Amino acid sequence: MSAIYPADIQPVAEPGTGFVAKGDSVSRIDGRAKVTGQACYVAEHVTPDMAHGVVVNSTIAKGRITALHLDEARAVPGVLAILSHLHRPRTRRLDLFYKDMTAPGGSPFKPFHSEGVLYSGQPVALVLAETFETARYAASLVRVSYEEDSHQTSLLTNLYRSHEPSRLKAGYSPPPKPTGDAEAAFEAAPVKIQGDFYHGVEHHNPLEMHASTVIRSEDGHLTIYDKTQSSQNSRWVVSQVFGLGKDKVTVKNPFIGGAFGSGLRPQYQLILAVMGALELKRSVRVVLTRQQMFTFGHRPETWQRLKLAADSDGTLKSVMHEAIAETSRIEDYVEVVVNWSGQMYHCDNVKLDYSLVALDHYTPMDMRAPGAAHGMHALEVGMDELSYALGMDPLALRLKNYAERDAAKDLPFSTKELRACYEQGAERFGWDKRPLAPRSMKEGTELIGWGMASGQWDAMQMLAKARAVLHADGRLEVSSAASDIGTGTYTVMSLIAAAAMGLPLEQVIFKLGDSTLPFAPIEGGSSHVTTVGSAVEGVCEKLQKKLWKLAKAMPDSPFEITRFSEVEFANGGMQLIKMPNTAVPLTAILAHAGQASIEEKYLMLPNALKQKNYVRAVHSAVFCEVRVDEDFGTVRVTRVVSAIAAGQIMSAKTARSQIVGGVVWGISQALHEETHADHGLGRFMNHNLSEYHVAVNADIHDIDVIFVEEDDRIVSRLGAKGVGEIGLVGVAAAVSNAVYHATGRRVRSTPMTPDKVMAPG
Ligand code: MOS
């Protein structure tokens, strides 16, 4: 195989880190490699024979390519080939329908499939050249002639033609059937509110651009570094599309510079890079530009109408929540937007509705807490509005209607410590000092407001495999084809393994990010700890049993007549629980057995029979303070307390980072992020980080995270749930509610830019 530079490094904890227990706070073990540049991202891998591909994107939103004018580009010295729908390697099938693999289901966009143009920014050609600069220059010379059709890219002007979604996505739950009579209850109730909500498009914008580096060896084997949330998913897709067997393709993703859902599905640069490598029979790298990061997938533009009604004591009498979201002409993208409104609070009369409008954009895509980020925003702003209509404290209203069970499914929650989140969050924030009336706190030119909101997200578990090898020198290697998209997977998995085996953290190596490792699902849905973490603990338990058997067989073994339940693993050895001084180092067990290493494999299957009797969810209570400059309409979020119930926390520091990151994004959603389309061109215009605003350091102040006590053995054997997404849910609503408390102005759309905050009424 061609040499790859630089070699992958394997993160391991710093020497001297020592013994750890589940729930400990350790710095991420890949931190040093990342900040020193040793950890290489996709586009940093290189081989001596590498060619470079640059993508040309369509400039129209809908129509057909009538001609590609390539002569000028071809004439540039160093240009090797130009691929397009007219000229590309044979594919076995481009009409992929994901249903077997773990990526979100559906019929994804097929690059270079035909002359048809389905959205502005669609890849229409790939220029391959000896250098990146040559490819980029030649790509600028490609001219495309189109026959243009009229397009529709505005959700709000197309609401009238919404349709029921087709249910292609595994795990998608359509809104439940109505309960009671929500319309009649609304009419009859003494206190009611209603409002329309609008959320614009958001793009993921991970720091690392999507890229694929395809390294081709002499025998034609492809080693692909891909920006993906699952190496095995990308491997499967390449095999399906190009008819290349499992042994012909290896996909790696040892380090990922953020993804947030944009790497759940393999993106078009992967298919194009492989096409390039097959065409040229050499290694090829394709990196998208920041602008091109706006040419696939986004959080969908969504319109919602919410109606809530209550008795004068605050008892909810009616919940009606309707959402209409955009999808593409390519397929139906679905997410759970309104279902939360039937789960969060107890109400006997609930009516929920969700439909889609197909637009001439790329298909929307999961983005951190997909669906909940919008649906919970509407519900939680609506609850705030209802509290003012009732003259009731917003937190008291939520407690009044606290749901002990999921009414729609008529099931209990596996665990739900939301009440503790409310109590501890309120106490930490000082909520009891909050004056009820809006516009009652002011300092200098700034109005001060306090708002709160609740959050909920799923606690999922999928299936995974893990392998563990304990070496004679006491090093433990555990592996699974998991991903670490910056969330701390290396750290938490190493910690779970080290804690299980009683080994120092630096003696544990956790290998991930390679499609040849034991099966792991996509890193998505906040499920990696419950899934891969449980597999890691499971394989360690098998290893423990093997060690116990070997220890029993040692000459004069003090463990000879012990049962497995009577031993524990700590301080680098196995010991009797009741007499910890009776201990043997794990290295001694292997030495006596004359084994260089011992190995175990484990398949973690979720206990579906047990799990189906419960609704499994994580919860949050978010409290925030804003300061609004009345003259300029600018909002500063000066204080956030986020109290989270997510089962047992495995790795306290990285878990806290997940919540802080979610809060930062929630503030960003609340105040900054929106991709604007020019509907005349059918094109996203602010496709760069100077015009697509995200929260920066100056926007972020005090963020306090509380993990309340919870232990959930139904979601996972670890007692853990997941923390990847819940940190974002509820934040934008809490900010919106705080803005109302500060100003008396109700803003029902995000981002809450100064024009909206200052608008009359
Ligand atoms: Mo996430 S949107 O579950 O990658």
Boltz pocket constraint, residues with backbone or C-beta under 6 A from the ligand:
constraints:
  - pocket:
      binder: B
      contacts: [[A, 229], [A, 259], [A, 260], [A, 261], [A, 262], [A, 264], [A, 366], [A, 367], [A, 368], [A, 369], [A, 370], [A, 523], [A, 524], [A, 525], [A, 526]]
      max_distance: 6.0
